[in-house]
Amino acid sequence: MYDVVLLTLDSGEDGAAGCGSGGDCCSAGPAGSRADCADTPRVPVLACADALTARGARVESVTARSDAEIDAVLARLDGPPRPDGLDWPDPDGKTRLVIATASDSQLRAVMRRMVRRYAPPPSRRPSDLAGNRTVPDLPPVGLLPLDPARSGTTAAETFRDLVGQLRLPRDPAGVAAAVLDGRVRRLDLLRNDGGSVTLDGALLGAANDDGQPLAWRGRVEVDDAVLSAGDDPLFACAIGNAGGYAELAGLALLSTADPTDGVVEVAVAVPVVARSRWGRQRVRLEVRRARGRAVAVTPRDPEVPFLDDGVSGTLSRKRSWWVEPGAWAVYDH
């Protein structure tokens, strides 16, 4: 039987908090303080642990409050020592990991640490690493959503997070069954030269207080295709691994983003001024798309706001993303 670690983040990496990002952490408790919540497992975690235990799994719940504590959990997925001394995942391990997340950014935080653990430095690249990858096959993970609001009453509400997009089980019993009996589903991973990872996608650009997009400029290249040389005003640039960043104000940006096809889809929205037959001016959006293995964005403005797997930031210099085909994996039903 399996040892299963249920990992919850108390203080989310990338600015995502374990408490507060998905509603109240505790259903009851004096004052409802963050400290009280940090030490009280969320109801879905308890339910998932019960379902796993009922099936004979040995379950341990861990609340990580730092990168070091996340790393200590990930170390349990290591394989036997290698002659080259690299940390490497165990493909036949009996320890399984379930990540309980209140947001996609928390999942991203754990996967970023996993990549840092298992990605060998270029100078020590082993011969058994696939030529189109910089990381080995990462250990599969179970995903347990903590935010009940994300199960929504409409399709748009249900599928807005990554678990919904991937049609993975959301309820604790379903997650437990997938971890113990389900199949392993391998997915593409985006790495970037800033040292992080992207599981779903990134959206570059911002809007004013009225929700109107603000123009910015930057060079956007996908392999050998240039979507913008840096002279056009851009309202948005979507970099899609999955489909969560596919729209801008109702306009479809990405059309075929698929986290299993080994490529990244990129789109830019360019405002174009057109004149009617009566000489009136109107602005329409032109969407340019390309697919490839890598994308580079070089901002021409001092700072370009972005959202990457739910994490906000600003881009002030060139940033490149590239695809690691099938690098990470989830337990599916």
N, C-alpha and C positions, 0 to 999 in steps of 0.2 A: 504494500500500500504506500501511498505518497505522503510525504511531509509537505504541507501547504503553508506558506507564509502569506498572511493578509497584511499588506502594507498600506498604511494611511499616512498622508503628509499633514503634520500639524501646521507648519509654516511653509507654504508652498514656495518652491523655487520659481524663478522668473516672475516674482511678484504675485503669485497666486497663493492665497491663504487657505489653509485647510478649513478654518472656521470662517464663515462669513461669505465665501464666494459662492456658496450654493444654498444659502438659507441658514437657519440656526443649527448649530452643531448638536445641541442637546434639546430633547423634547421637554425636559424638566430639569430643575436644579436651582439652587439659590443664586440669585443675581444673574445667572446665565453667563458668568464671566468666561473669558477666553481660557483661563487656566483650568476652570472646571471642565470646559468642553474638551480641552486637549487630552484630559485623562479619562474621558468617558467615550467608549467606542460608539460610533454611530449605529443606529438601528439596522441599516442594511449590512453592516459589517458583522454584527452579532448574528443576524439571520443567516448570512452566508456561512459563517463559522459553524453554526448549528447544522446546516445542511451538509457541509463537508464532513463533520464529525459523525453524523448519522450514517454516512457511507463508509466509515472506518478510517478516514484520513486523520493524520495527526496535524492539528492546526495550531499555529501560533500567530497572534495578532501583534503587529509592531507599529508604533507611531514614530515616524522619523521626523526629527526637528532640525536636521542639518544634512549637508551633503555627506558627511562622514557616516552618519547613521544610515543613509540610503546605501552608501557603498558597502557597509557591513552586511546588509541584507543581500545585495547583489553578489557578494563573495560566496554565498551559499550555493550559487549556481555554477561555480567554477568546476572545471574538469580536473583530472589528475595533472600533476606537474609535468610540464613539457621540457624536453632537452634544451629548447631555446629560451626557457625562462619566462615566456609570455603567459599572461593571464588569458585563459581560453574557456569558453563555455563548455559544459558537459552535455553532449547530445543525448546521453543515456541516463541523465540524472534522475533521481527519484524525488527531488525537491521541486515544487511548482510554486509560482509566484502569482498572486492576485493583487492588482493595484486598485485600491479604492480611491476614486477621484471625484472631486467636486467640480472639476473643469478640465478641459483638454490641456490647459497649460500645466496642470499638475502631472498628467501623464507624460507630457513632453519633458518635464523636469527629471523624471525617473529614467526615461529613455536616453536623455542626454548623458546622465551618469553612466548608464550601461554602455553607451558608445565609448565614452572616455575610458572605461575599464578595459574593454576588449579590443579597441582599435590599436593595432601595433604602430609604433613610430615608423616612418618611411625607411629609416636606416635598418630596421629589423624586420622588414616585410618577409613573412614566411612563404615558402614555395607552395604550401597547401591552401593559400588564400586565392580566391577566384580573381581573375585578371580585371574584372569590371567592378571590383569591390575594394573598399579600404577597411571593412570590418567583416568578421566571420558571420555565419548565421547566428543571430542573437537568440537567446532563449525565448520561447513563447511565453506570453503573459495572459492572465485572465483580467478582464476589465470589469470592475464593479462600479457603476455610476452611483453617486451619493445624492445627487440633486433631483428630488422628485419632480420639480418643475420641468425638467428636460424630457419627461415622458409624455408631456403635453396631450392635448385633445385633438390636435390636427397634425397632419403629416409634416407640415413645416416646423411645428414645435418639436415633434418627436425626432426628426432626423437632422436637427441643427447641430448636434454635437457629433463627435467622431463615432461613438458607440452606435448612435442611431444611423449614421450614414452607412456603417458597415453591417447594419442589421444584426448586431450581436445581441445576445440576451441581456435584458436590463434587470430582471428581478434576481434576488440573491440565490434562489433555488436553481434558476436557469444557469446562472454563472457557475455555480458549484458543479452542476451536471456537465457543463462544457469543459471545465477544468479537468474533471475526472474521466469523462467518457467521450468528449468531443474530438473534433479533428483539429489539427494545427493548420492555420491559414497564414501563409507568408505574404507580407506586404512590402511595398517599396518604402524606402526612407530617403528623405532629403537631408543631406549634410550641407553645412555652409562654412565658408572660410572665417567666420566669426567664432567658430568653435561650438556651435549649437546644432540642433536638428529641427526638422519640420516634419510632422506627421500628416497634417491636413493641408495647410497652405498658408500663404502670406498675402496681405493686401497692402499696397503702398499708396499713400495719399491721405487726404483729410477733407473735412467738410466744415463749413461755417456754422454758426449757431442756428441757422435756419435749415440746416441739412443739405445745403447746396455744396457740391464738390468744389474744392479749390485747386486751381491749376498749378502744376509744378513741371519742372523739366529734368530729364535724365536720359542717358543712353541705356537702351534695353536690348540685349543680344541673347538669342537662343541658339546655341551652337554657332552656325555661320549666318543665321538670319538676323537682320537688324530690324526690330520693331519700331524703334525710335532712335534717331541719331543724336538726340539731345536738343534739337531745335523746336520740336513740336511741344505745345502745351499738353500736358497729360492730366486727366482727371483721376486715373487710377491705373495701377499695374497689379494684376492678379497672378500669383505663382501657385499653381495647383498641383498637389499630389493626390488628394481626394477632392471632393466637390464642395467643401464648406465655404469657400470664398469665391463662389461662382457668379455672384450677382452684385451690381452696384445700382442702388435705387431702382430696382426692378428690371434693370438691363442685364441680360445674360452676357457674362464675360467669358467664362470657361464653358465649353460645350461637351468635352469628352474626358474630363479629368478622371483617372482611374488609378487607384493605388496598387494595381497589380500589373500594369502594362510596361513597366520599365522605363517610362519617359515622364518628363514634367511638361505640363501644359501651361503656357504663359499667354496673357492677353493684356493689351493696353487699350484704354479708352481715350480717344482723341476728340476734342470738340472741334467741329467743322462748321463754319458759318456758311449758310446757304441763303440765296435770295429767291423769293417767290416771284411769280410772273408779274406781280404788282410792285416789285422792288423792295418788299419788306424782308428784313433780315431775320433769320431764325437759326438757332444753334442745334445741330444734331450730333449725336455721338457716333464716331466711327470706331469699331472694334477690330483691332489687328491681333491675330493669333498665330502662335507657332508652337511646335512640340519638339522636344529634343532631350539630350542627356544632361545639359547644363544650361544655366541662365546666369547672366551677369547684369547688374544694375549699377550704373555710375551716376549719382545725382549731380545735376548742375546747380541746384539750389543748395544753400548752406546746410539745411536739414530737411529731410523728407520723412514725415510721420509714417509709421507702418504698424500693422497688427500681424503677428506671426504666431499661429496656434493659440490665439487669445492673449498673447503677450504684446504689450505696446512698447514702442521705442521710436527712435529717430535714426535715419540713415544719413550719414554725413560723408561717407566715402564708398568706394566700390565694394559691392558685396556679391559673392558668387554662391549659388546653390547647385548641387549636383545630385543625381539619382544613384542610390545604392539599391539595385533591384533585389527584391525579396529579402532584405536585410533583417527586418524585424517580423514578429509573428504574434498572433493572438490565438487563444483557444475559442473555437466556434462550435455551435451546436450542429 
